Amino acid sequence: MCEYCGCQAVSAIDQLTREHDVVVGMIGDVRGAAAAGDVDRMARLARDIAAMLGPHTEVEEHGLFPLLAGEFPDQVAALEAEHRRIDAVLGAAAAGTPADPAWPSLLIETLEILRDHILKEQDGVFPAALTTLSGADWDTVDEVRVKVGTLLPNSGNVAPK
């Protein structure tokens, strides 16, 4: 992922980026499960991705995005709309493997959207935030993170139970 602008020196962006990295790895696992025809595993992985994205999305939508919306309203609105679309497809597996025979294909298509979404954030949102936000703004983002935690392994800020 992106390392050229130095934005990962900000702990909030570093943590969001590490969550993206985990999700990208899980997307690869879903592709492998799809190739093997293992829809149950695809559903389990969809739940894992949704769990990782839960606190991640909270940090973005309640910490980072509101601080950027004044200057980048269309971009923030588009990213939030993509969050809803991605959440809906992942959420279809919340109670188990979806019965809809079209769901596996829809999941793969949605994970392509998620992959592109991650690139938009890392190549656009995060560098823009680095140049736009103040120290107090980053404190606001960090406060949201403290509330919602993370599912990253080896992180001192785990998700509340």
ABEGO torsion letter per residue (X at the ends): XBAAAGAAABAAAAAAAAAAAAAAAAAAAAAAAAAAGBAAAAAAAAAAAAAAAAAAAAAAAAAAAAAAAAABAAAAAAAAAAAAAAAAAAAAAAAEBBABAAAAAAAAAAAAAAAAAAAAAAAAAAAAAAAABBAAAAAAAAAAAAAAEBABBGBABBBBX
